[in-house]
Amino acid sequence: MKFDQAKVIASVLKALAHPARLRVVEALVSGPKTSADLASSWRVGQSTMSRHLTLLVQAGIVEAHNAGQRVVYRLSQPSILRCLSGVRELRAESR
């Protein structure tokens, strides 16, 4: 693996390395949502949720689309779910 490739992968893993962002990814599996939808479902402040979503967008995991005055977020790469599944399997095997 080239160093540049490793940097890209590391940035994706870093973006996923927070429980709230993992929950966002799993919530978006069921379909697009606004930051308000996500924030209210977990009683998190709008600004906190926006920061998490910004990191996920920057990592290329989530896409943001304008829908009128709202921004709607969706998974940009559903294949990220295979990564999460692999981590779950790794964790289950180590117990």
C-alpha positions in Angstrom: 0.0 0.0 0.0 1.3 3.4 -0.9 1.6 6.1 1.8 -1.1 8.3 0.1 -3.5 5.4 0.0 -2.8 4.7 3.7 -3.5 8.4 4.5 -6.9 8.2 2.8 -7.9 5.0 4.6 -6.7 6.4 7.9 -8.8 9.5 7.5 -11.9 7.3 6.9 -11.1 5.2 10.0 -10.5 8.3 12.0 -13.9 9.7 11.0 -15.6 6.5 12.1 -13.7 6.4 15.4 -16.4 8.0 17.4 -19.6 6.4 18.8 -21.8 9.2 17.6 -20.5 9.0 14.1 -20.9 5.3 14.0 -24.5 5.7 15.1 -25.0 8.3 12.3 -23.8 5.9 9.7 -26.1 3.2 11.0 -29.0 5.6 11.1 -28.4 6.6 7.4 -28.7 2.9 6.4 -32.5 3.3 6.5 -32.4 6.3 4.3 -31.5 10.0 4.1 -32.0 12.2 7.1 -31.5 15.8 8.1 -29.1 16.8 10.9 -32.2 17.9 12.9 -33.7 14.4 12.5 -30.5 12.8 13.8 -29.9 15.3 16.6 -33.4 15.0 18.0 -33.4 11.2 17.9 -30.4 11.1 20.3 -31.0 14.4 22.2 -27.8 15.9 20.8 -27.4 19.6 20.1 -27.7 20.7 16.5 -24.2 22.1 16.4 -22.7 18.9 17.8 -24.5 16.9 15.2 -23.4 19.2 12.4 -19.7 18.8 13.5 -20.0 15.0 13.3 -21.7 15.2 9.9 -19.1 17.6 8.6 -16.3 15.1 9.5 -18.2 12.3 7.8 -18.7 14.4 4.7 -15.0 15.4 4.6 -14.1 11.7 4.9 -16.3 10.8 1.9 -18.6 8.5 4.0 -21.7 10.8 3.8 -23.0 13.2 1.2 -24.9 16.3 1.8 -27.7 17.6 -0.5 -29.7 20.8 -0.3 -33.5 20.2 -0.2 -35.0 23.7 0.0 -33.7 25.2 3.2 -32.7 21.9 4.7 -29.6 19.8 4.1 -30.2 16.1 3.7 -27.5 13.6 4.4 -27.1 10.1 3.0 -24.4 7.4 2.8 -22.2 8.1 -0.1 -20.6 4.7 0.0 -22.9 1.9 1.3 -19.8 -0.3 1.1 -18.7 1.2 4.4 -21.2 -1.1 6.0 -19.0 -4.1 5.0 -16.2 -2.5 6.9 -18.3 -2.1 10.0 -19.5 -5.7 9.6 -15.9 -6.8 9.4 -15.0 -4.9 12.6 -18.0 -6.5 14.4 -16.8 -10.0 13.3 -13.3 -9.2 14.5 -14.6 -8.1 17.8 -16.9 -11.2 18.2 -14.0 -13.5 17.4 -11.7 -11.9 20.0 -14.2 -12.6 22.9 
